[in-house]
Amino acid sequence: MNIRRYRSITPVIWQQKKGLTKLLVLALLAACVTALMPWPIKLLVDYALVEQPSLVSDNSIFTNPAVLIAIAALASVLFFALSSAISVASSWLWSKIGQQMVIDLSMIMFNKLQRLSKIFHTKHPVADSLGRLTVDSWCVFTIAQALLITPVQNLITLLVIGLVAWQIDPFLAVLSLLLSPLLAASTIYFGEKLRARSQLQREAQSRVMSFVHQTITAIPLVQAFGREQANCAKFRNLSNEAVKSAKISSLFDNGFTFVNAVTLSAGLTIVLIAGGQRVLDGTITVGSLLVFLGYLHTLQGETESLLLTYKNVKSAEANLDRVLEVLDADEEITDHWGARALPKEGLHNPVGIRFENVSFAYEENRPVLNNISLEIKPGETVAFVGKSGSGKSTLASLIMRFFDWDSGKIYIGDEDIYDIDLKSLRDRISVVLQDPFLLPLTVAENIAYGTPDATREEIIRAATTASAAAFISKLPNGYDTMIGEKGANISGGQRQRLAIARAILKNAPVLILDEPTSALDARTETLFFEALSKLMQGRTTIIVAHRLSTIRDADKIVVIDKGQVAESGNHAELMALNGIYAEMIRLQSTELEKEAA
């Protein structure tokens, strides 16, 4: 067993050291009580039911068989009650400690998932990450129990009972230990197979969850193209694969249990035969044999528990692998060594942005941006235009450091972006993404998501600037109306206007608008830009646009083509150039004329 692989979750376990110490004390008490439990049987058999030398003087009341029977019965009840109380206390305490470990590990994973780049999340579906966070995180509970709690409790019990059993009859104690090599061989054989099968089972279950998530989030598409039956068939196939994998895992599980049960039963039979012969020889008493058999039953139970623990930890390792894939994933976007926070005094001062020979590729040898050099002056409005896939949105994303570029430098003001810590950098940028992400919160909370201390008046002012106040006033509870999952209960244009209001409220010196009018009608778009023009004054604004009518008044228009700056200038200059931009304008004008006709 490779202990090193558990290093990532060791701190989570160690945080609960106080509770674990209490469990250790309870384990010692439980072992002592367990060692005492068979002795009333010996008292009953050897001194009350069978004539043996008296424990006390002949004239004592304790020589009376009826009294001895009562004492034995009372002691048995007392020991059983005490053992049960300790067991309940241990279970309650471990449940509390173990669940806290799960919460702590989930928090670490959640924090890490938030910091991982868009590239990581593109490769891992949302349902898969959710499964790791809510299901696989329970591996810390199983592993801590399997490697720490259960072994310590079992070993303490085995040690205490083993010592007492040795005092009763060393020969029978040694005979019982001969089962260990057989049990160890069975554990080693089945352990790795159980781990491999558990890994396959979790992967099969994850595929089912991912498919369900993809389907549910695309219900309009599914219904529009009549894919319900096809999706049901695929769901059935994926579910059958998951069930098949679970059956094979269960087969190995039951095989492991069966082999160990047969081995332990055979050992019990051998000890019974040998022990019975030693009673006939007069080596031990009947009561001592019964005590020993009681110990043997306990020893077998503890051994089975250890074996079950090993099986559980092998199963949990499959979940651990998925947890470690998150915990050990490289945080591609991190603060570079020496990165510093910018002073808050200049938080709202206009700043310029400069690209120097910047290149970037999502995949090696497939560049998206190639040797981009570009300067945006403080307070200037610059539009990035180009065909789909040209790299214009990627270029804007680099300013926020959603990705790290492969070569070149980007400056905000006079500062290299790599020299600024991420929070300080992003505090200076408001952004409206191409997909207007909304959360299942109230309208006001969505607008103030990036500025949680904003007042209601500031929220309303931002909504008004974004031309959102009118439709918000018509909602059932106005600004306190709950937004459905992904904004399902409002239109696309309304979602976009709330996202715009969120960026306006942040009031940062750099404003990035990634196709902000893609879901707005022509009238709302005109109102939006009229209101936004005041906000853009004194701020550096970058507009990523597909609808070229929205950026005619930009100070500079940068045409991105095949990952490079193909043209740059204002609208009049680019039209005079009669290049890519002029051709795009003519094509869109023709399309608009056809739509109007």
C-alpha positions, -999 to +999 in steps of 0.1 A: +000+000+000+015+033-011+010+057+018+025+086-001-007+089-022-026+099+009-004+129+017-029+153+001-057+144+025-035+139+056-039+176+068-077+172+066-074+141+089-049+157+112-071+188+119-094+164+139-066+152+162-084+162+194-115+141+184-092+112+173-075+112+207-109+108+224-117+079+201-084+063+211-094+065+248-128+050+240-110+022+221-089+013+252-121+012+273-139-009+248-110-034+246-109-038+284-147-043+286-145-068+258-118-088+276-140-089+307-172-100+290-166-138+288-155-141+325-190-143+340-194-174+319-164-189+335-177-180+370-210-196+361-197-228+347-166-235+369-179-223+403-217-224+401-226-253+378-195-274+382-178-283+415-145-264+416-123-251+445-141-222+461-131-187+453-135-176+490-138-191+524-163-220+527-186-200+551-190-171+526-223-164+509-203-165+476-201-202+478-239-204+472-245-214+436-276-192+434-256-162+444-229-170+419-254-173+391-270-139+401-235-123+401-226-138+367-259-127+352-256-092+367-220-089+355-229-100+320-257-074+318-234-047+332-205-055+308-229-057+278-245-023+287-211-007+292-199-021+259-230-009+241-227+026+256-190+029+245-199+017+210-227+043+207-204+070+220-176+060+196-200+058+166-214+092+173-180+108+178-166+092+147-196+102+126-191+138+138-154+138+131-156+119+098-183+142+083-163+172+093-133+157+074-156+153+043-167+190+046-131+202+050-120+181+019-150+194-001-141+229+008-105+224-004-117+209-036-143+236-042-117+263-037-093+245-060-120+240-087-127+278-086-090+285-093-085+260-121-084+274-156-112+273-182-091+247-200-094+223-171-132+228-169-135+224-206-120+189-203-141+179-173-179+182-176-198+200-148-215+167-137-181+150-134-167+178-112-199+178-091-196+140-086-160+145-074-171+172-050-202+155-035-195+117-038-158+111-042-149+135-013-164+108+011-132+088+004-115+107+033-142+093+056-136+057+044-098+060+043-095+076+077-117+049+091-099+022+073-063+033+079-067+049+113-099+044+133-107+007+127-071-006+127-063+011+160-095-001+176-090-036+163-053-039+172-059-026+207-087-052+212-065-080+196-036-071+218-056-071+251-075-103+243-045-120+228-025-114+261-053-128+282-058-158+258-021-166+260-024-167+298-053-192+295-036-215+270-006-206+248-011-236+225-046-226+216-036-190+212-008-199+187-032-223+168-056-194+163-029-172+148-022-198+121-052-184+102-034-151+095-013-162+065-044-176+047-064-144+054-035-122+043-032-141+010-069-137+003-067-100+011-038-093-012-054-113-041-088-096-039-076-061-028-061-049-061-090-064-081-115-046-059-097-013-064-096-017-102-132-027-104-143+002-082-124+026-105-143+013-135-176+014-117-171+051-107-162+060-142-193+043-156-214+062-130-198+094-139-206+089-176-242+085-167-242+117-146-225+137-173-249+125-200-279+134-179-265+168-171-257+175-208-292+165-218-311+184-191-292+216-198-300+213-235-337+205-232-348+231-259-324+216-283-334+180-274-371+188-280-366+209-311-347+181-328-369+153-314-340+135-296-360+122-267-361+085-278-325+085-289-314+100-256-334+074-237-317+046-257-283+061-249-292+066-212-302+029-211-269+018-227-249+039-203-269+027-173-265-009-184-228-005-185-228+010-150-249-019-137-227-044-154-196-028-138-214-028-104-223-065-108-186-075-115-175-054-084-201-072-063-189-106-076-154-099-064-168-084-031-188-115-024-160-138-034-137-120-009-163-124+019-169-161+011-132-171+011-126-154+044-157-168+060-147-204+050-112-198+063-124-185+096-149-213+100-122-239+094-100-223+120-129-223+145-135-260+139-098-268+145-097-248+177-129-265+190-114-299+184-081-291+200-097-272+229-122-301+236-093-325+238-074-303+263-105-302+285-107-340+285-070-341+294-076-318+323-053-291+310-080-264+311-115-262+326-147-261+307-152-225+318-117-216+305-125-232+271-157-212+269-138-180+278-113-188+251-140-195+225-155-162+234-122-146+228-117-165+196-151-153+184-141-117+192-107-122+176-124-135+144-147-106+144-118-081+148-099-099+120-129-098+097-132-061+105-096-056+095-101-075+063-133-056+055-113-024+062-087-033+036-114-041+011-131-007+018-099+012+014-092-004-019-126+006-031-121+042-017-088+045-036-108+047-068-126+078-054-093+091-040-078+090-075-105+113-087-101+136-057-063+137-063-068+146-099-084+178-087-061+185-058-029+177-078-040+196-109-017+224-118-032+258-112-023+273-146-035+308-136-017+318-104+000+348-090+036+348-102+064+351-077+067+387-066+033+397-078+019+426-058-014+444-052-019+477-069-028+506-046-065+512-040-061+549-045-058+545-083-086+519-086-108+541-108-081+560-127-082+554-165-054+531-177-039+520-210-033+485-222-004+473-243+002+440-261+038+432-271+044+403-294+018+381-277+012+346-289-012+320-275-024+284-283-050+262-266-032+232-279+005+228-289+013+237-325-022+251-331-018+289-324-049+310-319-030+343-315+003+349-333+027+378-324+000+404-315+013+439-308-013+465-300-016+497-278-049+509-263-046+544-247-062+554-214-099+562-219-099+549-255-127+527-269-113+499-290-133+473-308-120+438-317-137+425-348-132+395-371-146+362-383-157+335-358-127+317-345-103+346-354-092+350-318-108+383-308-126+369-277-094+351-267-074+383-270-098+401-246-097+371-222-059+374-219-064+409-202-083+392-174-058+363-174-084+337-180-055+321-199-018+327-198-001+334-231+028+315-245+051+344-253+052+382-253+040+407-226+008+425-217+008+457-198-020+475-179-008+511-174+029+507-169+026+474-150+033+440-165+002+420-158+023+392-145+036+415-118+001+422-105-018+398-083-049+383-098-074+400-075-059+434-079-059+430-116-095+418-119-106+445-095-097+470-122-118+453-149-155+451-154-166+424-179-197+413-197-191+379-210-206+365-243-227+341-222-246+362-196-241+340-165-268+345-139-271+326-106-303+314-088-303+346-067-325+377-066-322+403-093-305+427-069-280+400-058-271+391-094-264+427-102-244+432-071-225+398-075-192+416-080-200+444-056-217+428-026-216+460-005-235+481-030-266+499-018-300+495-033-298+529-049-265+520-066-280+488-079-310+506-093-288+533-109-267+505-127-299+488-138-312+520-152-280+527-171-282+492-186-318+498-197-329+470-173-350+490-148-381+490-169-385+452-172-373+447-136-401+469-123-426+445-140-413+414-123-434+399-095-411+412-067-390+437-086-354+436-076-362+409-050-375+385-077-356+352-077-339+344-110-343+308-122-315+284-130-294+302-157-320+329-159-347+305-172-376+328-162-364+359-181-356+365-218-321+364-233-321+401-238-331+407-201-303+383-190-278+402-210-289+436-196-286+423-160-250+411-168-243+446-182-257+462-151-234+440-130-204+453-149-216+489-147-220+486-109-184+475-105-173+509-119-138+497-129-114+517-151-113+490-178-145+478-193-146+446-215-178+439-235-177+405-252-204+408-278-228+424-252-256+431-276-258+397-291-292+390-274-306+426-277-330+438-303-321+469-323-342+494-302-328+481-269-293+480-283-296+517-293-309+526-258-281+506-242-253+523-261-268+557-255-268+550-217-234+533-218-217+562-237-215+582-204-201+553-185-174+547-212-161+583-209-128+583-190-126+545-191-107+522-213-133+501-231-128+470-252-157+458-273-156+424-289-182+427-316-198+406-343-226+431-351-204+458-367-231+485-364-224+488-327-188+499-330-188+525-358-180+553-332-151+534-316-119+553-314-101+524-329-112+492-346-088+463-347-095+436-372-082+401-361-077+376-388-061+342-384-047+352-350-030+384-362-038+421-364-048+425-400-061+461-399-063+489-374-080+523-375-113+541-371-144+533-392-137+558-419-100+548-422-108+511-425-136+518-451-111+538-471-087+509-469-113+487-486-100+456-469-114+429-446-134+453-425-150+470-455-159+436-469-175+426-435-195+459-435-208+453-470-218+417-462-237+426-430-254+455-448-266+431-475-279+407-448-297+435-430-313+447-462-326+412-470-340+409-434-357+442-438-372+432-472 
